[in-house]
């Protein structure tokens, strides 16, 4: 009997020690809603919806406002639209695809959130990889006389690391270096472009936020193919408002990059925000959980 009491006391002490250890190491929970959606105007955020969530996204950009009332500030001008679907395979991994009017572009996307910002005691930042591959679906005549390969000439690629932090309930900010590669370009254009993007959200109510993007393509002499370029992509600026619920997000904004493809925004943007070359655009996202 005495031996049994000793064993029982030992097990109780062991359990107490394990309980103390668990209390000393609380679970590091990620911060809530650093952004309301996986997309912020032209850019991706580090947000991935919960596992087994299907996200539909509609992105629409009108023409620039430079012609004024002639085309109703771009509403009558040629517009661009993208419809896409993303699916959360896990809480950290998302895959998706979509199609865009310009270039009849089909893209396949992958996002992996491998470091999440913790509420306390963990990482102070979130780090996410995002990449996509685009396939230009236009007629081969659009590729010029040097078009030779039915497949590879149509391909383009975009890779990005998103470093984000939610500073408080009202303000989140991210910086995202990226590299773009387009297989088929004009003779005097670059195949590759390094860029850096800045995005942020400032909440002014429970459901409403001010949002902004700035994308800066970089000219790095060490990796450039040409010393002089006939065309150099312009930095893009966008700002607007967002209204979100648990399953919807609606963003309306003004911006200068309208291809609805990150790689072409970095490589081909001709709209200069300094000259007022803004367009009106909106994004709508809808989530379903299975």
Secondary structure, 3 states (H helix, E strand, C coil): CHHHHHHHHHHHHHHHHHHHHHHHCCCCCECCCCCCCCEECCEECCCCCCCCEEEEEEEEEEEEHHHHHHHCCCCCCCCEEEEEEEEECCCCEEEEEEEECHHHEEEEEEEEEEECCECCCCCCCEEEEEEEEEECCCCHHHHCCCCCCCCHHHEEEEEEEEEEEECCCCEEEEEEEEEEEECCCCCCCCCEEEEEEEEEEEECCCCEEEEEEEEEEECCHHHCCCCCCCCCCCCEEEEEEEEECCCEEEEEEEECCCCCCHHHHHHHCCCCHHHCCCEEEEEEEEEEEC
